[in-house]
Amino acid sequence: MKNRLKVLRAEHNLSQAELAQRLDVSRQTVNAIETEKYDPSLPLAFKIADVFALKIEDIFQP
């Protein structure tokens, strides 16, 4: 699934580790989502959207 996570993270000056801590996941999970090797669960996608104050569909595209 395509996503804008890396761009959004950079715009908010967050490291992968900082974002991972906010999401309560590992840094490796954030990296896997950014590189499109892992699709987040729906609850995790909602958490990501909340961090950036966006809708899920503004971050992820099928």
NUBAPA-340039 format. One record per residue: z, y, x of N, C-alpha, C in turn; residue in one letter. Coordinates in Angstrom, 1 decimal, always signed. Atoms other than C-alpha are relative to their C-alpha. Last residue first. Layout:
BEGIN
R:Z:Y:X:Z:Y:X:Z:Y:X:A
...
This chain:
BEGIN
R:+0.5:+1.4:-0.1:-2.2:+1.3:-4.3:-1.2:-0.1:+0.8:P
R:+1.2:+0.2:+0.8:-0.9:+4.9:-3.6:-0.4:-1.5:+0.2:Q
R:+0.7:+1.3:-0.1:+2.6:+5.7:-2.5:-1.2:-0.1:-0.9:F
R:-0.3:+0.6:-1.3:+4.3:+9.1:-1.9:-0.9:-1.2:+0.3:I
R:+0.4:-1.0:-1.0:+3.2:+11.3:-4.8:+0.2:-0.5:+1.4:D
R:+1.5:-0.1:-0.1:+3.2:+8.2:-7.0:-0.5:+1.1:+0.9:E
R:+0.5:+1.1:-0.8:+6.9:+7.7:-6.3:-1.5:+0.1:+0.2:I
R:+0.3:+1.2:+0.9:+7.6:+11.2:-7.7:-0.5:-1.1:+0.9:K
R:+1.4:+0.2:+0.5:+9.0:+13.7:-5.2:+0.0:-1.2:-0.9:L
R:+0.1:-0.7:+1.3:+12.4:+15.1:-4.2:-1.5:+0.0:-0.5:A
R:+1.0:-1.1:-0.2:+11.9:+13.9:-0.6:-0.2:+0.8:-1.3:F
R:-0.2:-0.7:-1.3:+15.1:+11.8:-0.5:-0.9:+1.2:+0.1:V
R:-1.1:-0.9:+0.1:+14.7:+10.9:-4.2:+0.3:+0.8:+1.3:D
R:+0.5:-1.1:+0.8:+11.2:+9.5:-3.7:+1.2:+1.0:-0.2:A
R:+0.8:-0.8:-0.9:+12.6:+7.3:-0.9:-0.5:+1.2:-0.7:I
R:-0.9:-0.7:-1.0:+15.4:+6.1:-3.1:-0.8:+0.9:+0.9:K
R:-0.7:-1.0:+0.7:+12.9:+5.3:-5.9:+0.9:+0.8:+0.9:F
R:+1.0:-1.1:+0.2:+10.7:+3.4:-3.5:+0.6:+1.1:-0.7:A
R:+0.1:-0.7:-1.2:+13.9:+1.4:-2.5:-1.1:+1.1:-0.1:L
R:-1.2:-0.8:-0.2:+14.6:+0.5:-6.1:-0.1:+0.8:+1.3:P
R:+0.0:-1.2:+0.9:+10.9:-0.5:-6.6:+1.3:+0.8:+0.2:L
R:-0.3:+0.4:+1.3:+10.9:-2.8:-3.5:+0.0:+1.3:-0.9:S
R:-1.4:+0.0:+0.4:+9.2:-1.4:-0.5:+0.2:-0.5:-1.4:P
R:-0.1:-0.9:+1.2:+5.8:-2.6:+0.6:+1.4:+0.0:-0.5:D
R:-1.0:+0.4:+1.0:+5.8:-3.9:+4.2:+0.0:+1.0:-1.2:Y
R:-0.2:+1.4:-0.2:+3.2:-3.8:+6.9:+0.9:-0.6:-1.0:K
R:+0.6:+0.7:+1.1:+1.9:-0.4:+5.8:+0.0:-1.5:+0.2:E
R:+1.2:+0.7:-0.6:+2.7:+1.2:+9.2:-0.7:-0.9:-1.0:T
R:+0.9:-1.0:-0.5:+5.1:+3.6:+7.5:-1.3:-0.6:+0.5:E
R:+0.6:-0.7:+1.2:+6.7:+0.8:+5.5:-1.0:+1.0:+0.5:I
R:+0.9:+0.9:+0.7:+7.2:-1.3:+8.6:-0.6:+0.6:-1.2:A
R:+1.2:+0.2:-0.8:+8.7:+1.6:+10.5:-1.0:-0.9:-0.7:N
R:+0.7:-1.3:+0.2:+11.2:+2.4:+7.7:-1.4:-0.1:+0.8:V
R:+0.5:+0.0:+1.4:+12.2:-1.3:+7.7:-0.9:+1.3:-0.2:T
R:+1.2:+0.9:+0.0:+12.5:-1.3:+11.5:-0.6:-0.1:-1.4:Q
R:+1.1:-0.8:-0.5:+14.9:+1.7:+11.2:-1.3:-0.8:+0.0:R
R:+0.2:+0.0:-1.5:+17.1:-0.6:+9.1:-1.1:+1.0:+0.4:S
R:+0.8:+1.1:-0.5:+18.0:+0.2:+5.5:-0.1:+0.1:+1.5:V
R:-0.9:+1.2:-0.1:+20.7:+2.3:+3.7:-0.9:-1.2:+0.4:D
R:+0.5:+1.1:+0.9:+18.1:+4.8:+2.6:+0.8:-1.2:+0.0:L
R:+0.0:-0.5:+1.3:+19.8:+7.8:+4.2:-0.3:-1.0:-1.1:R
R:-1.4:-0.1:+0.4:+20.5:+5.7:+7.3:+0.1:+0.6:-1.4:Q
R:-0.5:+1.4:+0.3:+16.8:+4.6:+7.4:+1.5:+0.1:-0.4:A
R:+0.5:+0.3:+1.3:+15.7:+8.3:+7.2:+0.6:-1.4:-0.4:L
R:-0.7:-0.8:+1.0:+17.9:+9.2:+10.1:-0.4:-0.3:-1.4:E
R:-1.4:+0.4:+0.1:+16.7:+6.2:+12.2:+0.8:+0.8:-1.1:A
R:+0.0:+1.2:+0.8:+13.0:+7.0:+11.4:+1.5:-0.5:-0.2:Q
R:+0.5:+1.1:-0.8:+13.6:+10.5:+12.7:+0.0:-1.2:-1.0:S
R:-0.8:+1.2:+0.1:+13.7:+13.3:+10.1:-0.5:-1.1:+1.0:L
R:-0.6:+0.2:-1.3:+12.2:+16.7:+10.7:+1.1:-1.1:+0.0:N
R:-1.4:-0.2:+0.2:+11.4:+17.2:+7.0:+0.9:-0.2:+1.3:H
R:-0.2:-1.3:+0.6:+7.7:+17.6:+7.6:+1.5:+0.4:-0.2:E
R:+0.3:-1.1:-1.0:+7.8:+14.7:+10.0:+0.2:+1.4:-0.6:A
R:-1.2:+0.1:-0.9:+9.4:+12.4:+7.4:-0.1:+1.1:+1.1:R
R:-1.1:-0.6:+0.7:+6.8:+13.5:+4.8:+1.2:+0.0:+0.9:L
R:+0.3:-1.4:+0.1:+3.9:+12.7:+7.2:+1.2:+0.7:-0.6:V
R:-0.1:-0.6:-1.4:+5.4:+9.3:+8.1:-0.2:+1.5:+0.0:K
R:-1.3:-0.1:-0.5:+6.0:+8.5:+4.5:+0.2:+0.6:+1.3:L
R:-0.1:-1.2:-0.8:+2.6:+9.4:+3.1:+1.4:+0.1:+0.7:R
R:-1.1:-0.9:+0.2:+1.8:+5.9:+1.8:+0.0:+1.2:+0.9:N
R:+0.1:-1.3:-0.8:-1.0:+3.4:+1.4:+1.2:+0.9:-0.4:K
R:+0.0:-1.2:+0.8:+0.0:+0.0:+0.0:+0.0:+1.2:+0.9:M
